Amino acid sequence: MSEENPYQMPGSPAAPVVAAPAASSTSPRPVDAGRGWDWIADAFALFKKQPGTWILILIVAVVCAMLLAMVPVIGALANFLLMQIFMGGLMLGCRALANNEPFELAHLFAGFKHNTGDLVVLGVLALAGWVVSMIPAIAIMGFGAFMALLMGSTPAAHIGGMGLSILLALLVMLALAIPLYMALWFSPALVALNNLKPVEAMKASFIGCLKNIVPFLVYSVIMMVFCIVAAIPLGLGFLVLGPVWVASVYTSYRDIFTVP
């Protein structure tokens, strides 16, 4: 039974029913494994709309990062903060592009005008997270070197012990970095597009990734293959793959955090 429109005058023709547009949500939903490929395909479709603008944005972002990297310590810290701000702005740009609105170089810096404080805090949390994830690895390598010297081993045994320490340190750092990466994947989009606070965004991002482990595995394998292919022509393939990666963050966000 159809619902009557309370604002319709008696005797007038029935108004057409219009489907409600998709709405964003802070509650992530699980999707099929094949969506991992669809995120990349949808991202490439966004890239094809304005490839020149995408490549220009990539070049400007890389130049900014290289200039900052020339400043010892401070430059590296600034890059961590800027990455979240840039990603927040690019998520706004991806939404505009998906809605057939203008997509411009200015979107790279849109995070400086929209939810800037929250994006900066997100950058600080990301930096703190990476530092914490590296501390155990550094401690393991230092302990391995100390034990090798204490035991007075031969140079060959010392090198072998250091190799095992480095391997263990890398495994520990990877184990800590994966949850952090999951917490940061959707965070810039959730802050910029959903106006979530940084900690809430990181929690929602982690849950969204956790609910979609299999699609992300499919996505990761395909992207690794594309990285190998992109590196073959003197790395020029990254002029395409870089923008596609950024756009895939938005397409995966739209798939998981949008209510159909």
Contacts in CASP RR format, 6 or more apart in sequence:
PFRMAT RR
TARGET T0000
AUTHOR 0000-0000-0000
METHOD contacts of the structure
MODEL  1
MSEENPYQMPGSPAAPVVAAPAASSTSPRPVDAGRGWDWIADAFALFKKQ
PGTWILILIVAVVCAMLLAMVPVIGALANFLLMQIFMGGLMLGCRALANN
EPFELAHLFAGFKHNTGDLVVLGVLALAGWVVSMIPAIAIMGFGAFMALL
MGSTPAAHIGGMGLSILLALLVMLALAIPLYMALWFSPALVALNNLKPVE
AMKASFIGCLKNIVPFLVYSVIMMVFCIVAAIPLGLGFLVLGPVWVASVY
TSYRDIFTVP
5 14 0 8 1.000
5 15 0 8 1.000
8 14 0 8 1.000
8 15 0 8 1.000
22 258 0 8 1.000
22 259 0 8 1.000
22 260 0 8 1.000
23 258 0 8 1.000
23 259 0 8 1.000
24 193 0 8 1.000
24 194 0 8 1.000
24 257 0 8 1.000
24 258 0 8 1.000
24 259 0 8 1.000
25 257 0 8 1.000
25 258 0 8 1.000
25 259 0 8 1.000
26 190 0 8 1.000
26 194 0 8 1.000
26 196 0 8 1.000
26 200 0 8 1.000
26 204 0 8 1.000
26 257 0 8 1.000
27 204 0 8 1.000
27 257 0 8 1.000
28 186 0 8 1.000
28 204 0 8 1.000
28 207 0 8 1.000
28 208 0 8 1.000
28 211 0 8 1.000
28 212 0 8 1.000
28 256 0 8 1.000
28 257 0 8 1.000
29 211 0 8 1.000
29 256 0 8 1.000
29 257 0 8 1.000
29 259 0 8 1.000
30 211 0 8 1.000
30 212 0 8 1.000
31 212 0 8 1.000
31 215 0 8 1.000
31 255 0 8 1.000
31 256 0 8 1.000
32 215 0 8 1.000
33 214 0 8 1.000
33 215 0 8 1.000
33 217 0 8 1.000
33 218 0 8 1.000
34 215 0 8 1.000
34 218 0 8 1.000
35 212 0 8 1.000
35 215 0 8 1.000
35 252 0 8 1.000
35 255 0 8 1.000
36 215 0 8 1.000
36 216 0 8 1.000
36 218 0 8 1.000
36 219 0 8 1.000
36 222 0 8 1.000
36 252 0 8 1.000
37 218 0 8 1.000
37 219 0 8 1.000
37 222 0 8 1.000
38 251 0 8 1.000
38 255 0 8 1.000
39 215 0 8 1.000
39 219 0 8 1.000
39 248 0 8 1.000
39 251 0 8 1.000
39 252 0 8 1.000
39 255 0 8 1.000
40 219 0 8 1.000
40 222 0 8 1.000
40 223 0 8 1.000
40 226 0 8 1.000
40 244 0 8 1.000
40 248 0 8 1.000
40 251 0 8 1.000
42 247 0 8 1.000
42 248 0 8 1.000
42 251 0 8 1.000
43 244 0 8 1.000
43 245 0 8 1.000
43 246 0 8 1.000
43 247 0 8 1.000
43 248 0 8 1.000
43 250 0 8 1.000
43 251 0 8 1.000
44 244 0 8 1.000
44 247 0 8 1.000
46 94 0 8 1.000
46 97 0 8 1.000
46 98 0 8 1.000
46 247 0 8 1.000
46 250 0 8 1.000
46 251 0 8 1.000
47 54 0 8 1.000
47 240 0 8 1.000
47 243 0 8 1.000
47 244 0 8 1.000
47 247 0 8 1.000
49 97 0 8 1.000
49 103 0 8 1.000
50 97 0 8 1.000
50 103 0 8 1.000
51 240 0 8 1.000
51 243 0 8 1.000
53 103 0 8 1.000
53 104 0 8 1.000
53 105 0 8 1.000
54 243 0 8 1.000
54 247 0 8 1.000
55 239 0 8 1.000
55 240 0 8 1.000
55 243 0 8 1.000
56 105 0 8 1.000
57 90 0 8 1.000
57 105 0 8 1.000
57 107 0 8 1.000
57 108 0 8 1.000
57 243 0 8 1.000
58 239 0 8 1.000
58 242 0 8 1.000
58 243 0 8 1.000
60 105 0 8 1.000
60 108 0 8 1.000
61 86 0 8 1.000
61 108 0 8 1.000
64 82 0 8 1.000
65 79 0 8 1.000
65 82 0 8 1.000
68 75 0 8 1.000
68 76 0 8 1.000
68 78 0 8 1.000
68 79 0 8 1.000
68 82 0 8 1.000
69 75 0 8 1.000
69 76 0 8 1.000
69 79 0 8 1.000
71 78 0 8 1.000
77 127 0 8 1.000
80 123 0 8 1.000
80 126 0 8 1.000
80 127 0 8 1.000
80 130 0 8 1.000
81 120 0 8 1.000
81 123 0 8 1.000
81 124 0 8 1.000
81 127 0 8 1.000
83 123 0 8 1.000
83 126 0 8 1.000
84 119 0 8 1.000
84 120 0 8 1.000
84 122 0 8 1.000
84 123 0 8 1.000
84 126 0 8 1.000
84 184 0 8 1.000
84 187 0 8 1.000
84 188 0 8 1.000
85 111 0 8 1.000
85 112 0 8 1.000
85 116 0 8 1.000
85 119 0 8 1.000
85 120 0 8 1.000
85 123 0 8 1.000
86 108 0 8 1.000
86 109 0 8 1.000
86 111 0 8 1.000
87 188 0 8 1.000
87 189 0 8 1.000
87 246 0 8 1.000
87 249 0 8 1.000
88 110 0 8 1.000
88 111 0 8 1.000
88 114 0 8 1.000
88 115 0 8 1.000
88 119 0 8 1.000
88 188 0 8 1.000
88 189 0 8 1.000
88 191 0 8 1.000
88 192 0 8 1.000
89 107 0 8 1.000
89 108 0 8 1.000
89 109 0 8 1.000
89 110 0 8 1.000
89 111 0 8 1.000
89 114 0 8 1.000
89 188 0 8 1.000
89 192 0 8 1.000
90 107 0 8 1.000
90 108 0 8 1.000
90 110 0 8 1.000
90 246 0 8 1.000
90 250 0 8 1.000
91 188 0 8 1.000
91 189 0 8 1.000
91 192 0 8 1.000
91 193 0 8 1.000
91 249 0 8 1.000
91 250 0 8 1.000
91 253 0 8 1.000
92 107 0 8 1.000
92 110 0 8 1.000
92 111 0 8 1.000
92 114 0 8 1.000
92 192 0 8 1.000
92 193 0 8 1.000
93 103 0 8 1.000
93 107 0 8 1.000
93 110 0 8 1.000
94 246 0 8 1.000
94 247 0 8 1.000
94 250 0 8 1.000
94 251 0 8 1.000
95 193 0 8 1.000
95 250 0 8 1.000
96 102 0 8 1.000
96 103 0 8 1.000
96 107 0 8 1.000
97 103 0 8 1.000
98 250 0 8 1.000
98 254 0 8 1.000
111 119 0 8 1.000
111 192 0 8 1.000
114 192 0 8 1.000
115 191 0 8 1.000
115 192 0 8 1.000
115 195 0 8 1.000
118 191 0 8 1.000
118 196 0 8 1.000
118 197 0 8 1.000
118 198 0 8 1.000
119 188 0 8 1.000
119 191 0 8 1.000
119 192 0 8 1.000
121 198 0 8 1.000
122 184 0 8 1.000
122 187 0 8 1.000
122 188 0 8 1.000
122 191 0 8 1.000
122 198 0 8 1.000
122 201 0 8 1.000
122 202 0 8 1.000
123 198 0 8 1.000
125 198 0 8 1.000
125 199 0 8 1.000
125 202 0 8 1.000
126 180 0 8 1.000
126 184 0 8 1.000
129 180 0 8 1.000
130 177 0 8 1.000
130 180 0 8 1.000
132 176 0 8 1.000
133 173 0 8 1.000
133 176 0 8 1.000
133 177 0 8 1.000
133 180 0 8 1.000
134 173 0 8 1.000
136 169 0 8 1.000
136 172 0 8 1.000
136 173 0 8 1.000
136 176 0 8 1.000
137 169 0 8 1.000
137 170 0 8 1.000
137 172 0 8 1.000
137 173 0 8 1.000
138 169 0 8 1.000
140 165 0 8 1.000
140 168 0 8 1.000
140 169 0 8 1.000
140 172 0 8 1.000
141 162 0 8 1.000
141 165 0 8 1.000
141 166 0 8 1.000
141 169 0 8 1.000
142 165 0 8 1.000
143 165 0 8 1.000
144 161 0 8 1.000
144 162 0 8 1.000
144 165 0 8 1.000
145 162 0 8 1.000
145 165 0 8 1.000
148 157 0 8 1.000
148 158 0 8 1.000
148 161 0 8 1.000
148 162 0 8 1.000
149 158 0 8 1.000
152 158 0 8 1.000
153 161 0 8 1.000
179 206 0 8 1.000
182 205 0 8 1.000
182 206 0 8 1.000
182 208 0 8 1.000
182 209 0 8 1.000
182 210 0 8 1.000
183 202 0 8 1.000
183 203 0 8 1.000
183 205 0 8 1.000
183 206 0 8 1.000
183 209 0 8 1.000
184 202 0 8 1.000
184 205 0 8 1.000
185 205 0 8 1.000
185 209 0 8 1.000
185 249 0 8 1.000
185 252 0 8 1.000
186 201 0 8 1.000
186 204 0 8 1.000
186 205 0 8 1.000
186 208 0 8 1.000
186 209 0 8 1.000
186 249 0 8 1.000
186 252 0 8 1.000
186 253 0 8 1.000
186 256 0 8 1.000
186 257 0 8 1.000
187 198 0 8 1.000
187 201 0 8 1.000
187 202 0 8 1.000
187 205 0 8 1.000
188 201 0 8 1.000
188 249 0 8 1.000
189 249 0 8 1.000
189 250 0 8 1.000
189 253 0 8 1.000
189 257 0 8 1.000
190 196 0 8 1.000
190 200 0 8 1.000
190 201 0 8 1.000
190 204 0 8 1.000
190 205 0 8 1.000
190 253 0 8 1.000
190 257 0 8 1.000
191 197 0 8 1.000
191 198 0 8 1.000
191 201 0 8 1.000
193 253 0 8 1.000
194 201 0 8 1.000
194 257 0 8 1.000
196 204 0 8 1.000
204 257 0 8 1.000
208 256 0 8 1.000
208 257 0 8 1.000
209 216 0 8 1.000
211 256 0 8 1.000
212 256 0 8 1.000
219 248 0 8 1.000
219 252 0 8 1.000
223 241 0 8 1.000
223 245 0 8 1.000
223 248 0 8 1.000
226 241 0 8 1.000
226 244 0 8 1.000
227 241 0 8 1.000
229 237 0 8 1.000
230 236 0 8 1.000
230 237 0 8 1.000
230 238 0 8 1.000
230 240 0 8 1.000
230 241 0 8 1.000
231 237 0 8 1.000
231 238 0 8 1.000
END
